[in-house]
Amino acid sequence: MEVDDLQLEHFGIEVPFMNHIGLQSISLEGDCCRTHLQLKRNLVNSRGDIHGGALMSALDFTLSVAARAHDLSNVGAATIDMSTHFYEPAKSNVDIIATCKRRGKSIAFCEGEVQDENGVVLAVARAVFKLVSRT
C-alpha cells in the first residue's frame, strides 16, 4: 500500500484521530497489520520522546485492524481491554506490528509491538476486542 502524508482512509475506514497523529497505514497481510508513526514535535513528551499516549493510540488502532482483518468491510472492533508495557523511549520514527492471535464470533485477542528504526522493541501490548457488525 502506497502511503500519502494525509490518508483519508486506514484499512477501509476513516479515522480522523489517526490522521491527527500522523499514523500511516502500511500493510495488512492475513492477520498481521503494520503501521508507521513519525517522530514529530507535536507528539513528544517533555524529554523529546514520542509520548506514551500517542504510542498507545497507534497500538490500539493497529491491533484493532488485526482483530477485524478477516472482514474489513463488514466488521468493526471496540476495545474491551488493552495492556501496554514500555521497555524503552521512542526516540525515532516507529513501526507498529500487530497480529490477531485468536478470533471467535464476537471477540478477538491480539498482540503487538512498537519497534524503532533498527527493529528494537520499545513497547508491547495485548488487547481484547468486541467485534461489531458495520451493516
Order of alpha helices (4+ residues) and beta strands (2+ residues): alpha-beta-beta-alpha-beta-beta-beta-beta
